[in-house]
């Protein structure tokens, strides 16, 4: 709702910065609490944060190459555009190699920090809300919201004739960023409560990916498709991640039923 804080600071970057910082601090605390070497844990948290953000950028560029070029090329890419599914994919692929390189057991480490990742995403999505992006279809449901001049939603509606030049607010839309934030917070809480009941190493990490991708599939379905025209679309990649992670989680949980490997 407030793209600029105090009239000067881009709210998206302020909130994203706070999300990354809070997530890193909490992840470091959880990792240290679970017995991971503090120095290695700190380095690992920094590496994971970097890889995740890099993945969001790569996916945004891949899906919107023409848009990035028209909007200013690499400068626009560096400042704007974060696709969370790309961040998850690159983290799953690259982070285990980096964690092994610093002397940590990747799946055990991911289990420790999984709740912190949920919290960080929940906070980051509030930045999306403040920026008026990640919105859904025009809706007159009680939970639909209108965004003011300066927001991505307003600019999008003005460009496509959904509001006139004299308007000060967009049409009411589904506030998907809030839905994403609530889902991520609930996932973080669920993972925290799951910690004492872990059945195998990597279960919480896999549980995070499965729950996050499933909620993403449900929420992305309602995104205005004109807003994200590129391919692979956010919904498509989320569906692919869910199709791999959910069966894997169910099969492994069944395989190790009755076991208990609490983190503490």
C-alpha positions as CSV (number, residue, x, y, z in Angstrom):
1,X,0.0,0.0,0.0
2,X,3.0,2.3,0.5
3,X,5.5,1.9,-2.4
4,X,7.7,4.6,-0.8
5,X,8.4,4.8,2.9
6,X,8.7,8.4,4.3
7,X,8.4,9.5,0.7
8,X,11.9,8.5,-0.1
9,X,12.8,4.8,0.4
10,X,11.5,2.0,-1.8
11,X,9.4,-0.1,0.6
12,X,10.1,-3.3,-1.4
13,X,13.8,-3.2,-0.7
14,X,13.5,-2.0,2.8
15,X,11.2,-4.9,3.8
16,X,13.1,-7.4,1.8
17,X,16.3,-6.3,3.5
18,X,14.6,-6.7,6.9
19,X,13.3,-10.1,5.8
20,X,16.8,-11.3,4.8
21,X,18.4,-10.0,8.0
22,X,15.7,-11.5,10.3
23,X,15.8,-14.8,8.4
24,X,19.6,-14.9,8.6
25,X,19.7,-14.1,12.3
26,X,17.0,-16.7,13.2
27,X,18.6,-19.3,11.0
28,X,22.0,-18.8,12.6
29,X,20.4,-19.0,16.1
30,X,18.6,-22.3,15.2
31,X,21.7,-23.8,13.6
32,X,23.8,-23.0,16.6
33,X,21.2,-24.3,19.0
34,X,21.2,-27.6,17.1
35,X,24.9,-28.0,17.5
36,X,26.3,-26.8,14.1
37,X,29.6,-25.1,14.3
38,X,28.8,-21.3,14.7
39,X,31.5,-20.0,12.3
40,X,30.5,-22.5,9.6
41,X,26.8,-21.9,10.2
42,X,27.2,-18.2,9.8
43,X,29.0,-18.7,6.4
44,X,26.4,-21.2,5.3
45,X,23.5,-18.9,6.1
46,X,25.1,-16.1,4.1
47,X,25.7,-18.4,1.2
48,X,22.1,-19.7,1.3
49,X,20.7,-16.2,1.3
50,X,22.9,-15.2,-1.6
51,X,22.0,-18.3,-3.6
52,X,18.3,-17.9,-2.9
53,X,18.2,-14.2,-4.1
54,X,20.3,-15.1,-7.1
55,X,17.8,-17.8,-8.0
56,X,14.9,-15.4,-7.8
57,X,16.8,-13.1,-10.3
58,X,17.7,-15.9,-12.7
59,X,14.1,-17.1,-12.9
60,X,12.8,-13.6,-13.4
61,X,15.2,-12.9,-16.2
62,X,14.5,-16.3,-17.8
63,X,10.8,-15.8,-17.8
64,X,10.8,-12.1,-18.7
65,X,13.9,-11.6,-21.0
66,X,12.1,-9.2,-23.4
67,X,10.5,-7.3,-20.5
68,X,13.9,-6.9,-18.8
69,X,15.5,-5.7,-22.0
70,X,12.8,-3.1,-22.7
71,X,12.8,-1.8,-19.2
72,X,16.5,-1.1,-19.0
73,X,18.4,-4.4,-19.2
74,X,20.6,-5.5,-16.3
75,X,20.0,-2.4,-14.3
76,X,16.3,-3.2,-14.1
77,X,17.0,-6.9,-13.4
78,X,19.3,-6.0,-10.4
79,X,16.7,-3.6,-8.9
80,X,13.4,-5.3,-9.6
81,X,12.0,-8.8,-10.2
82,X,12.1,-11.6,-7.7
83,X,10.6,-15.0,-8.6
84,X,10.5,-17.2,-5.5
85,X,10.3,-20.6,-7.3
86,X,13.6,-19.9,-9.0
87,X,15.2,-19.1,-5.6
88,X,13.9,-22.4,-4.2
89,X,15.2,-24.4,-7.2
90,X,18.7,-22.9,-7.2
91,X,18.9,-23.3,-3.4
92,X,18.0,-27.0,-3.6
93,X,20.5,-27.6,-6.4
94,X,23.5,-25.5,-5.4
95,X,23.3,-25.0,-1.6
96,X,24.0,-28.6,-0.7
97,X,27.3,-28.4,-2.6
98,X,28.3,-25.2,-0.9
99,X,27.4,-26.5,2.5
100,X,29.5,-29.6,2.0
101,X,32.4,-27.4,0.9
102,X,32.2,-25.5,4.3
103,X,32.1,-28.8,6.2
104,X,28.3,-29.1,7.1
105,X,25.9,-31.9,6.5
106,X,23.4,-30.2,4.1
107,X,20.1,-31.9,5.0
108,X,20.7,-31.7,8.7
109,X,21.5,-28.0,8.4
110,X,18.4,-27.4,6.2
111,X,16.3,-29.1,8.8
112,X,17.6,-26.7,11.5
113,X,16.9,-23.5,9.5
114,X,13.7,-24.5,7.7
115,X,11.4,-22.5,10.1
116,X,13.5,-19.4,9.6
117,X,13.1,-19.6,5.9
118,X,9.3,-19.6,6.3
119,X,9.5,-16.5,8.5
120,X,11.8,-14.7,6.1
121,X,9.5,-15.3,3.2
122,X,6.5,-14.2,5.2
123,X,8.2,-10.9,6.0
124,X,9.5,-10.5,2.4
125,X,5.9,-10.9,1.0
126,X,4.9,-7.8,3.1
127,X,7.3,-5.9,1.0
128,X,5.4,-7.1,-2.1
129,X,2.2,-6.0,-0.5
130,X,3.6,-2.5,0.2
131,X,4.8,-2.3,-3.3
132,X,1.3,-3.2,-4.7
133,X,2.7,-6.1,-6.7
134,X,1.9,-9.9,-6.7
135,X,-1.8,-9.1,-7.1
136,X,-4.5,-11.3,-8.5
137,X,-7.6,-10.8,-10.6
138,X,-10.1,-8.0,-10.1
139,X,-12.5,-9.1,-7.4
140,X,-15.3,-7.8,-5.3
141,X,-14.8,-10.3,-2.6
142,X,-14.7,-8.9,1.0
143,X,-10.9,-9.5,1.2
144,X,-10.1,-7.8,-2.1
145,X,-8.2,-4.5,-1.8
146,X,-7.5,-1.5,-4.0
147,X,-4.0,-0.1,-4.3
148,X,-3.1,3.6,-4.6
149,X,-1.3,5.6,-7.3
150,X,2.4,4.6,-7.4
151,X,1.7,0.9,-6.9
152,X,2.2,-1.8,-9.5
153,X,-1.5,-2.7,-9.4
154,X,-2.5,0.9,-10.1
155,X,0.0,1.2,-13.0
156,X,-1.2,-2.1,-14.5
157,X,-4.9,-1.1,-14.3
158,X,-4.2,2.3,-15.7
159,X,-2.2,0.9,-18.6
160,X,-5.0,-1.6,-19.5
161,X,-7.9,0.9,-19.1
162,X,-9.3,-0.6,-16.0
163,X,-9.2,2.8,-14.3
164,X,-9.1,6.3,-15.7
165,X,-6.4,8.9,-15.5
166,X,-8.4,10.7,-12.8
167,X,-8.5,7.7,-10.5
168,X,-6.5,7.5,-7.3
169,X,-6.9,3.8,-6.6
170,X,-6.8,0.6,-8.6
171,X,-9.8,-1.7,-9.0
172,X,-10.1,-4.1,-6.0
173,X,-7.9,-7.1,-6.6
174,X,-7.0,-10.3,-4.7
175,X,-4.1,-9.3,-2.4
176,X,-2.0,-12.4,-3.2
177,X,1.1,-11.1,-1.4
178,X,-0.8,-11.2,1.9
179,X,-2.0,-14.8,1.1
180,X,1.7,-15.7,0.4
181,X,2.8,-14.1,3.6
182,X,0.2,-15.9,5.7
183,X,1.0,-19.2,4.1
184,X,4.7,-18.8,4.7
185,X,4.1,-17.9,8.3
186,X,1.9,-20.9,8.9
187,X,4.6,-23.1,7.2
188,X,7.2,-21.7,9.5
189,X,5.1,-22.4,12.6
190,X,4.3,-25.9,11.4
191,X,8.0,-26.6,10.8
192,X,8.9,-25.3,14.3
193,X,6.3,-27.7,15.9
194,X,7.6,-30.5,13.7
195,X,11.2,-30.2,15.0
196,X,10.8,-32.6,17.9
197,X,9.0,-35.2,15.7
198,X,11.4,-35.5,12.8
199,X,11.7,-39.0,11.4
200,X,14.7,-38.8,9.1
201,X,17.4,-36.3,8.2
202,X,16.1,-33.9,5.6
203,X,12.4,-34.3,6.5
204,X,11.8,-30.7,7.6
205,X,13.7,-29.4,4.6
206,X,11.6,-31.6,2.3
207,X,8.5,-30.7,4.2
208,X,9.2,-27.0,3.7
209,X,9.6,-27.4,-0.1
210,X,6.4,-29.6,-0.3
211,X,4.2,-27.2,1.8
212,X,5.6,-24.1,0.2
213,X,5.2,-25.3,-3.4
214,X,1.7,-26.7,-2.7
215,X,0.5,-23.4,-1.2
216,X,2.2,-21.5,-4.1
217,X,0.3,-23.6,-6.7
218,X,-3.0,-22.7,-4.9
219,X,-2.3,-19.0,-4.6
220,X,-0.5,-18.4,-8.0
221,X,-3.6,-19.8,-9.7
222,X,-5.3,-16.5,-8.9
223,X,-2.6,-14.2,-10.2
224,X,-3.5,-11.9,-13.1
225,X,-1.8,-13.6,-16.0
226,X,-1.1,-10.3,-17.8
227,X,1.2,-9.4,-14.9
228,X,3.5,-12.4,-15.4
229,X,3.5,-13.3,-19.1
230,X,6.8,-15.1,-19.3
231,X,7.6,-18.8,-19.3
232,X,8.2,-20.9,-17.2
233,X,5.4,-19.2,-15.4
234,X,5.4,-19.1,-11.6
235,X,2.5,-21.4,-11.4
236,X,4.0,-24.0,-13.7
237,X,7.3,-24.2,-11.9
238,X,5.6,-24.3,-8.5
239,X,3.5,-27.2,-9.8
240,X,6.6,-29.1,-11.0
241,X,8.3,-28.6,-7.6
242,X,5.2,-29.8,-5.8
243,X,4.9,-32.8,-8.1
244,X,8.4,-33.9,-7.1
245,X,8.5,-32.9,-3.4
246,X,5.1,-34.0,-2.1
247,X,5.3,-37.7,-3.2
248,X,8.9,-37.8,-2.0
249,X,7.9,-36.5,1.4
250,X,4.9,-38.9,1.7
251,X,7.0,-42.0,0.6
252,X,9.9,-41.2,2.9
253,X,7.7,-40.4,5.8
254,X,5.9,-43.8,5.3
255,X,9.3,-45.5,5.0
256,X,10.6,-44.1,8.3
257,X,7.3,-44.2,10.2
258,X,7.7,-45.0,13.8
259,X,11.2,-43.5,14.0
260,X,12.2,-40.4,15.8
261,X,15.2,-38.1,15.2
262,X,14.4,-34.9,17.0
263,X,16.8,-32.0,16.4
264,X,17.2,-31.4,20.1
